[in-house]
Amino acid sequence: MDGEKRKGAKPVPDQLEDVLNEMQMLALRQIEGFGWQLRFIRKPLFQEPVAVVFSAEGNKIGILEEDGRINMEPDIKVRE
C-alpha cells in the first residue's frame, strides 16, 4: 500500500534555497519561463534531495540535476 509519506511536509518547501543549490535555482528560473514548474522535492534517506519538474502540459517530467541540467529521462516513479 502506497500511503502518504510526507507526514505534513509540503511537496515544495517555502525556502527553496534550503534545498536547491545556486545552479539548480538558476536553471529553475530559466525553465519557469517556458512553463515548467517544480512539482515536488524527493528526500530519500541518506541521499541528496531530488527536484522533480513538470512541463506546462504535465506530459513531460524531468529531474533538476545538481549542476543545473535537466534530466529528461529520469529513473523515477510518480504517483498519480
N, C-alpha and C positions, 0 to 999 in steps of 0.2 A: 504494500500500500504506500503510495506517494503522498505523504501529508505535507503540510506547510512546515518548512524548516527554518524560516527567518526568525521565528519567535518574537514578533513585534518589530523587527528592524525593517526599515524602508528598503525597497529594491534599489533606489538610488539615494545615497546619503546627501544631506544638505551641503556638506563641506566636501566637495569632490577633491579638493587639494589634499585631503587627508588620505585619499585612496589612490588617486592618479598622479603620475609624475608630470613634469613640465612638458615633455614630448607628447604624452598622451593628451594633456589638456589642449595643446596647440592643435593636434590632429582632430580632436573632438570639435573644437570651434570651427575648423575648416569644413568638416563633413556636415556639420549642422546647417551650413549654408546651402547644401544640396538636399536638405530634408531628412538626413539621417539623424537618429537620436539615440542617446544612451538609454537602454531599456532597463538594464539591471547590472549589478556587480556581484559576481560569484566570489565567495571567500572560502575556498577549500582549505581544510585543515593542513597546517604546515606548508602551505604553498602561497605564492603571491596571488593577490586578487585578480580576477578575470573580468574585464569590462566588456559587456556584450552590447553591440549596437545593431539597430534595425533600420532598414531603408524606410523612406516615407510611405511606400506602399505596403510595407510589412512583409514583403515576399523575399527579402534578402536579409541575411544575418551575417555579422562579422564580429571578430574579436579585435579589440584595440590593443595591439601589442605594446610592450614596454618602450620600444623605440619609435612609437608613433605610427607604425604601419598598420594597415587594416588587413587582417587575415580573413579573406573571403571564403576560405574552405576550412572552417573551424571543425574540430572534433568535439562537438558539444551537442547535448540533447536538451531541448527546450520543452517544458511542459506547456500544454495548450491552456 
